[in-house]
């Protein structure tokens, strides 16, 4: 077995929904009329990734004040 199969079995056993990554992404924040024109896979690979990088950068910036970076 591989990790994807293990995850699928675990999710099925615990009734966890596994999204179809090829479907168009539907944001819970946008109206249904303004559907995104990208897939669920793109959402996780790009949108979520960029948001996580932004959060990490904010944390790093908070560690250093302007005097320490001059």
N, C-alpha and C positions, 0 to 999 in steps of 0.2 A: 504494500500500500504506500501511497505517497501522502504528503501533508494535505493536499486539497481533498483527497478522499476522506482522510481522518476528520477534517473540519466539516465536510458535508455530512458525514455520519453523526458527528456530535450535534450539529445544528438540527438535523432531522429528529434525533432522539429527544432533544430539549425544546422542540417546536419553535426554533428560531428561524425566521424568514431569511432565505438566501436570495439576494437580489439578482436579477438577470442583468449582467453588466453590459449587455449589448442593447438594452432598451434605452430610449431617450430619457434623460434625467428630468424629473419633475420636482421642482423646489417647493418646499412647504411654505416658503416666504413669498413666492411670486403667485400671481393669480394664474388660474388655469389657462387664461387666454394668452399669457406670455410664456409659453413653453420654451425651455432652453433647447438649443439646437445642437446638443452634444450628448454623449452617452453617459450612463452611470459610471462606467470605467473611467472616462475622461474626468468626470467630476472628482472621483477619488484620487486619481493620479495627478491632476493639475490643481484643481481648486482647493481641495483639502490640504494638499502638500504645500501650496503657497501660503495658505493661512497659518499652517504650523511653523513654517520658516519665519513668517512675520512675527509670530508670538515669541519664538526663540530670540530673534533680533531685539525685540522690545525688552526681554529679560536681560540680555547682555548689556543693552544701553542703560538699563536701570542700575546695573552694577558699577558703572563708572560715571562720575560727575564730570562736568566740563573741565574743571581744573586738572583732574587726573589724566585727561586725554590731550591736554595742550603740550 
